[in-house]
């Protein structure tokens, strides 16, 4: 499976202020399913207007995207801390530094 450091945010009942992480995600062969930690997220376009994936077990909506070079990964209307996974920190810093 291909893996990449990405931004993952819970959108369900969070008003763009849900828990958010930067970490390694893995993609299925088709690219329609993303695996992050113990989450299995399937691509879809329903539910929350700013969600692009849904948890296959709980139905919760998530936003998954590549990290931004300026480090401003949250939605412009959102707020709150973004947790950077320890095992992804070096790659994240390389990405935002333009390395």
C-alpha positions as a printed Julia matrix, in Angstrom:
99×3 Matrix{Float64}:
   0.0    0.0    0.0
   1.14   3.48  -0.8
   1.54   5.76   2.23
   1.83   9.5    2.61
   1.82  12.13   5.36
  -1.58  13.84   5.29
  -3.98  16.0    7.27
  -6.99  14.17   8.82
  -9.85  15.99  10.6
 -13.07  14.71  12.15
 -15.97  16.76  10.75
 -19.02  15.1   12.32
 -20.6   17.4   14.95
 -17.47  19.53  15.12
 -18.22  22.78  13.28
 -14.71  22.76  11.74
 -13.16  22.51  15.22
 -12.91  18.73  15.5
  -9.84  16.75  16.44
  -7.2   16.94  13.74
  -3.98  15.07  13.04
  -1.08  15.02  10.67
   0.21  11.52  10.18
   0.94   8.66   7.85
  -2.06   7.38   5.93
  -2.14   4.34   3.66
  -4.23   4.06   0.52
  -5.97   1.02  -0.89
  -4.98  -0.06  -4.39
  -7.98   1.8   -5.86
  -7.27   4.91  -3.76
 -10.88   5.04  -2.54
 -10.07   3.82   0.97
  -7.67   5.49   3.4
  -6.3    3.86   6.53
  -5.14   6.06   9.41
  -4.33   4.53  12.79
  -7.34   2.29  13.49
  -9.64   4.2   11.11
 -10.87   2.87   7.78
 -12.17   5.79   5.74
 -13.95   5.38   2.41
 -14.2    8.17  -0.16
 -17.65   9.71  -0.48
 -19.52  12.96  -1.15
 -22.42  13.04   1.31
 -23.02  14.25   4.84
 -20.91  17.17   6.03
 -20.26  19.67   3.2
 -16.52  19.74   3.95
 -16.01  15.99   4.31
 -14.53  13.78   1.63
 -14.31  10.47   3.53
 -16.55   8.54   5.92
 -15.58   6.03   8.59
 -16.85   2.65   7.38
 -17.65   1.53  10.95
 -19.14   4.63  12.63
 -20.29   6.68   9.63
 -18.46   9.76  10.97
 -17.37  12.28   8.35
 -13.69  13.19   7.86
 -11.66  15.58   5.76
  -8.41  14.08   4.45
  -5.99  16.16   2.4
  -2.37  16.74   1.64
  -0.54  19.07   3.98
  -0.15  22.7    3.03
   3.33  24.13   2.72
   2.34  27.12   4.87
   1.21  24.82   7.7
  -2.36  26.23   7.66
  -4.13  22.9    7.23
  -7.35  23.72   9.14
 -10.41  25.05   7.29
 -10.32  28.86   7.3
 -13.34  28.96   9.63
 -11.97  26.29  11.95
  -9.72  26.39  14.96
  -8.04  24.19  17.5
  -4.8   22.27  17.79
  -3.56  19.9   15.14
  -1.69  16.91  16.55
   1.39  15.85  14.6
   2.17  12.16  15.04
   5.73  11.6   16.27
   6.54   9.17  13.46
   5.41  11.72  10.83
   7.02  14.87  12.28
  10.29  14.75  10.28
   8.47  14.14   6.97
   5.92  16.86   7.76
   8.67  19.37   8.53
  10.41  18.42   5.28
   7.19  18.98   3.33
   6.42  22.39   4.81
  10.04  23.54   4.51
   9.9   22.78   0.79
  12.54  20.04   1.08
